[in-house]
Amino acid sequence: MNYTRNLRYCRRQFINVYNNSFSTSVIKSQSVQQVAQPKRICIVGAGPAGFYAAQYLLKQLSDCSVDIVEKLPVPFGLVRFGVAPDHPEVKNVINTFTKTAENPRLRFFGNVTLGTYVTLQELRERYHAVLLTYGADQDRELELHNEQQAHVISARKFVAWYNGLPGAEQLQPDLSGRDVTIVGQGNVAVDVARMLLSPIDNLKVTDTTEYALEALANSKVERVHLVGRRGPLQAAFTIKELREMLKLPQVETRWRAEDFTGVDAQLDKLQRPRKRLTELMLKSLGEQSSRQSGDVSKQFLPIFLRAPKAIVEREMEFAITELQENSAVATSATEKLPADLILRSIGYKSSCADAGINFDARRGQVCNEQGRVLQDKETKQTAPGLYVAGWLGTGPTGVILTTMNGAFAVAKTICNDIAANAFDTTSLKPGFDPSNKPIVTWEGWQRIDKHETEAGKAKGKPREKIVSIPEMLRIAGV
Ligand SMILES: Cc1cc2nc3c(=O)[nH]c(=O)nc-3n(C[C@H](O)[C@H](O)[C@H](O)COP(=O)(O)OP(=O)(O)OC[C@H]3O[C@@H](n4cnc5c(N)ncnc54)[C@H](O)[C@@H]3O)c2cc1C
C-alpha cells in the first residue's frame, strides 16, 4: 500500500470508527489528526492465540485495525494441524475465528513467515504494536543415544503427518511392526495411540489425510504402550481421552495392577477431576480379569513409573522409578519394552523466529512478563509495543480454552498500555504492504476452504486437506 492509498485507508478507518462506535461529542473534542489515525496492530501467527487476541482488540478498540501475518497459506494453527481428526467438535472454534476474520478492520496475510519473509524490525516500524503468537513448532527430545534412528519419531511429526501439515507427508512412519511405544502420557500421546488403534472405518469419515488413511489401513500395529515416568495419580491424560480409549472397538486396555499399589487409599484426598480419572482407571483395572477377550485384536497398554533410559534396536529400555514427593526418581532396576516404532511425546517448544526477539532457548519461549516482551533479561525492561501470547509466551501448556484466556489477558494489557500512552500510537504507520507479493488473503483462504470441503464431500469426509503449498497458492489465486 503506498502512502496515498494508506491515507485513504486511514480515512476509511476514521469513517468506520465514526459510524460504528464513537459518539459525536468524543469525535468533536479530539483533533482529527488523533482520531483519524487507526491504531495499527500486527499479530504474528493465525492460531487460537492470534485469533482470540484479534477478537478482543477489535471489540475493545474501535479505532484499531488488526493485520494477522501467518507463515502458512492457511489459518488456524494447531486447530487444523494438531487437534485429532476424530475430534471435529473441537474444531468448531474455527467458526468464531472466521467471524473475527470477516471484520472489515482485520486483514489476513497468509504465506508470510516472520524471520524470513518479514523481520520483526520491519513490523515494528510499520505497526504501533506487534503481538507474537507463532506457537511452539519444535519438540523436546529424550536426549538418548540412537534417538535419531528412523524408527524414533516425535509425536509432533506423527500428528502433523496424519493432519496434513505441508511437508509432513514425507514422514512415512513405519507401521509394519507389532509394537509401538509412546513415551509420554499427555493427551497428545493418547490422541496418537487412538489414531493407531482406531478401526479404520472410524477414521475414514474424518479429515485424516488420504495418505495417512492408506498407511493406517495397512498398519500391522497391534499393541501401543503408553509409558510415563510417574504413577497413575500423576497421569497427564484427562478423563475424556481415557474414556474414548476404553470404548474403542476391538481394543483392550490392560493396566498393570502393581502400578496401582496404594492408589485406592489416596482417593479421598484427591481433587474432583483427578479423583474421577483415578476412579475410572481403577474401575477398568478391576474389570480387566473378567473381561471377555471376544473380538479383541489390539491392546492399549498404559505403563507407569518408567523413565526412558536407552534405545536398543527394536526395544526401549526404561529405568523403573519411585515417587519421591511427586517426582519420579530412577532406581537401578530396568525393564525393556518391545518398540518397533518409538513415538516421543514429551512436549513441544518454540523456536526463535527472528534475531530481534528476546528468546529463552532453554525454556523454549519468548521472555516476557504478563505478555509484555522483555527487552533484555537483566533489567526486566519491556520492549514498548511488543507483546507475546499463546504457547509462544506460556510454553506448550493447556487447551484452547487456556490459550483463549491467556490471549484475552494479553490483549487487555495492550489496551491498557495504549490508554496509558505506554508506547506511541499517534504517528502514521503504513502497515504491511502486500502489493506484488505471493500473499494469501482471507478470500484466498476461502477458495482453499471451498475446494477442500467439496473434495471431502465426494469421499464422505468433512474436508480433504491440500498438503502442498504450491497447490494451496494456485487454488488461492496467488
Ligand atoms: C497434537 C495437539 C492436539 C491438541 N488437541 C487439542 C484438543 O483436542 N482440544 C484443545 O482444547 N486443545 C488441543 N490442543 C492445544 C491447542 O492446540 C493449543 O492450546 C493452541 O493451538 C495454542 O495456540 P497458539 O495460537 O499459541 O499456537 P498455534 O496453534 O501453534 O498457532 C501458531 C500459528 O503461528 C504460525 N507460525 C509459526 N511460525 C510462524 C512464523 N515464523 N511467522 C508467522 N507465523 C508463524 C503457525 O503456522 C500457526 O498457524 C492440542 C495441541 C496439540 C499439539
The ligand as a MOL file (V3000), in Angstrom:
LIG
                    3D

  0  0  0     0  0            999 V3000
M  V30 BEGIN CTAB
M  V30 COUNTS 53 58 0 0 0
M  V30 BEGIN ATOM
M  V30 1 C -1.4000 -32.5070 18.9180 0
M  V30 2 C -2.2270 -31.4970 19.6680 0
M  V30 3 C -3.5790 -31.7410 19.8710 0
M  V30 4 C -4.3520 -30.8220 20.5830 0
M  V30 5 N -5.6660 -31.0860 20.7790 0
M  V30 6 C -6.4190 -30.2190 21.4820 0
M  V30 7 C -7.7970 -30.5050 21.7190 0
M  V30 8 O -8.3310 -31.5370 21.2940 0
M  V30 9 N -8.5110 -29.5830 22.4220 0
M  V30 10 C -7.9560 -28.4190 22.8970 0
M  V30 11 O -8.6470 -27.6160 23.5270 0
M  V30 12 N -6.6350 -28.1390 22.6850 0
M  V30 13 C -5.8690 -29.0010 21.9960 0
M  V30 14 N -4.5450 -28.7270 21.7960 0
M  V30 15 C -3.9840 -27.4670 22.3160 0
M  V30 16 C -4.1900 -26.2870 21.3460 0
M  V30 17 O -3.8950 -26.7060 20.0540 0
M  V30 18 C -3.3250 -25.1050 21.7720 0
M  V30 19 O -3.8030 -24.6660 23.0440 0
M  V30 20 C -3.3730 -23.9230 20.8150 0
M  V30 21 O -3.3170 -24.3150 19.4730 0
M  V30 22 C -2.2090 -22.9570 21.0580 0
M  V30 23 O -2.4370 -21.8420 20.2350 0
M  V30 24 P -1.2920 -20.8730 19.6940 0
M  V30 25 O -2.0100 -19.8280 18.9060 0
M  V30 26 O -0.4200 -20.4540 20.8060 0
M  V30 27 O -0.3670 -21.7620 18.7290 0
M  V30 28 P -0.6540 -22.4610 17.3390 0
M  V30 29 O -1.9790 -23.0980 17.3060 0
M  V30 30 O 0.5230 -23.3380 17.1000 0
M  V30 31 O -0.6300 -21.2800 16.2570 0
M  V30 32 C 0.5630 -20.6500 15.8640 0
M  V30 33 C 0.4500 -20.1640 14.4240 0
M  V30 34 O 1.6270 -19.4140 14.0890 0
M  V30 35 C 2.0910 -19.7890 12.8070 0
M  V30 36 N 3.5260 -19.5220 12.7040 0
M  V30 37 C 4.5440 -20.2960 13.1440 0
M  V30 38 N 5.7250 -19.7120 12.8830 0
M  V30 39 C 5.4560 -18.5530 12.2550 0
M  V30 40 C 6.2700 -17.5080 11.7200 0
M  V30 41 N 7.6100 -17.5370 11.8250 0
M  V30 42 N 5.6730 -16.4570 11.1000 0
M  V30 43 C 4.2990 -16.4050 11.0060 0
M  V30 44 N 3.5010 -17.3620 11.5120 0
M  V30 45 C 4.0540 -18.4200 12.1360 0
M  V30 46 C 1.7480 -21.2580 12.7090 0
M  V30 47 O 1.7070 -21.7150 11.3640 0
M  V30 48 C 0.3850 -21.2930 13.4040 0
M  V30 49 O -0.6620 -21.0580 12.4930 0
M  V30 50 C -3.7530 -29.6250 21.1010 0
M  V30 51 C -2.3950 -29.4050 20.8890 0
M  V30 52 C -1.6350 -30.3310 20.1960 0
M  V30 53 C -0.1720 -30.0890 19.9970 0
M  V30 END ATOM
M  V30 BEGIN BOND
M  V30 1 1 1 2
M  V30 2 1 2 3
M  V30 3 2 2 52
M  V30 4 2 3 4
M  V30 5 1 4 5
M  V30 6 1 4 50
M  V30 7 2 5 6
M  V30 8 1 6 7
M  V30 9 1 6 13
M  V30 10 2 7 8
M  V30 11 1 7 9
M  V30 12 1 9 10
M  V30 13 2 10 11
M  V30 14 1 10 12
M  V30 15 2 12 13
M  V30 16 1 13 14
M  V30 17 1 14 15
M  V30 18 1 14 50
M  V30 19 1 15 16
M  V30 20 1 16 17
M  V30 21 1 16 18
M  V30 22 1 18 19
M  V30 23 1 18 20
M  V30 24 1 20 21
M  V30 25 1 20 22
M  V30 26 1 22 23
M  V30 27 1 23 24
M  V30 28 2 24 25
M  V30 29 1 24 26
M  V30 30 1 24 27
M  V30 31 1 27 28
M  V30 32 2 28 29
M  V30 33 1 28 30
M  V30 34 1 28 31
M  V30 35 1 31 32
M  V30 36 1 32 33
M  V30 37 1 33 34
M  V30 38 1 33 48
M  V30 39 1 34 35
M  V30 40 1 35 36
M  V30 41 1 35 46
M  V30 42 1 36 37
M  V30 43 1 36 45
M  V30 44 2 37 38
M  V30 45 1 38 39
M  V30 46 1 39 40
M  V30 47 2 39 45
M  V30 48 1 40 41
M  V30 49 2 40 42
M  V30 50 1 42 43
M  V30 51 2 43 44
M  V30 52 1 44 45
M  V30 53 1 46 47
M  V30 54 1 46 48
M  V30 55 1 48 49
M  V30 56 2 50 51
M  V30 57 1 51 52
M  V30 58 1 52 53
M  V30 END BOND
M  V30 END CTAB
M  END
